[in-house]
Amino acid sequence: MIRERTLKIVLLVVGLLFLIGVYGLIGRVPPADQMLGSVYATLGVFLLLAARNPSANRSLIAFAAWSSLVHGAVMAVQAIYNTIPHSHLLLAVLPLFVIGVALVMLSPGKAPLLRPEPGAETPTHIGRRAS
């Protein structure tokens, strides 16, 4: 129960952060940043919606987690090779890793499979035509 409540809070916070980040893209920024910002804003909206029922949105949560980790890893390599400023390690890479790890750790598990009890009648008519 605590884990699910924490996940809902994390989904709301991350969703809002992704939406708020769009405001930084208004004005003179490279088109690539604007495009990536639109993807993150859209993801933010869906994370806010997923906070209502995280178990039903496992794939979305996994995508948000792993895409954040991969994005952070790519930016870390770029900072190491001086393709982007080293300040991005603290300002972008660290938050992306924190988001990714938090979502991976809190993501809901698979729903248990319901198996029929021994001796219970199972439907045999599924997929067969009536005679």
N, C-alpha and C positions, 0 to 999 in steps of 0.2 A: 504494500500500500504506500509506504514512504517512497519507494523507488519510483512508482508510477506518478506520484504527486511531484516528485523532484523532476522527472522527465517532462511533465506538463509545463512546469515552470521554465525549464531550460528551453523547451520548444517555443514558448511565448517570448522569452528574452531574445533568443537567436533570431526568431522570425521578425521581431521588432527591429533588432540591430540591422538585419539585412534590408529591411524597408527604409530605415533611417539613413543608411549608407547612400541611398539614391540622391539625397539632397546634396551630398558632396560632389555629385557628378553633374550638377547643373552649372553651366558656364563653360569656361575654356578648359576642357579636358580632352584628351585624345579619344577618337571615336571607339577604339577598342575598349577603353575603360567604360565608356557609356554602354556599350553592348554587354559587357560582363556585368555591369551594374544592373542592367535590366533583367538578366538571368537571375542574379541574386535577389532582386526585389520580388520576382515571381516566386522563387523558392521560399522567400520569407512569407509571402501570403499563404502558400500551401503548408508551411510549418505551423503558422498560426491556426489554420484549419485542423491540422493533424493533432494539435494539442487537446482537442475535444475527445478524441478516441485514438490514442497512440497505437494500441494493438492492431487496429484496422489499417494502420498506415506504416507498417514495418518497412516496406520497400522504400518509401519516401524518406523515412528517418535514416535508413542505411545509406541511401544515395547522398543525403545531406552530410552524413558523417564522413563517408569515404571520399566524396568530392572535396570536402574541406581539407582532409589530410593530404590528398594528392596535390591540391592547389598550393597548400603550404609547403609541401616537399619541393615542388617545382620552383616556387619563389625562393626557398632556401638555397637551392643549387644556383639560381640566378644571382643571389646576393653573394654567395661564395666566389663566383666567377666574375664579380663586379659588373654584371649586366644590369642590375638594379642597385640602388643605394643600400648600404648595409643597415640603415635605419629601418628598412622594411622588415628586417628580421624581427624586430621588437614590435613594430606597429602593425604588421599584417601576418607574418608567419606564426608568431606565438598565439595570437587569437584564433587563427584557423586551426592550429593543433589542439588548443584547449577545447574548441567547439567540437572538433572531430572525435577526440578522446571521450569527452563527456557524452556525446550521443552514442558512441559505440558501447560504452560502459552501462548506460542507462536504457539502451534499446530493449523493447519488450521481447521476450522469448517467444518461441513458436507455441501456438495453442496446442494443448494435448489432443491426441487423436482419441476419439470416442470409439471404443470397440464394443460390439454387442456382447452382452452377457452370454455365457454358455447356456444353450438350450433356448435362447430367445429366437423368435421367428424372424427371419430376414426376408425382405421382399424379393421375390423371384420374377416378378412381372416387369421389372424395369428393362426397357429396350426390346420387349417382345410384343408382338401384335396379338390382339385378342382373337381367339378362334371362334 
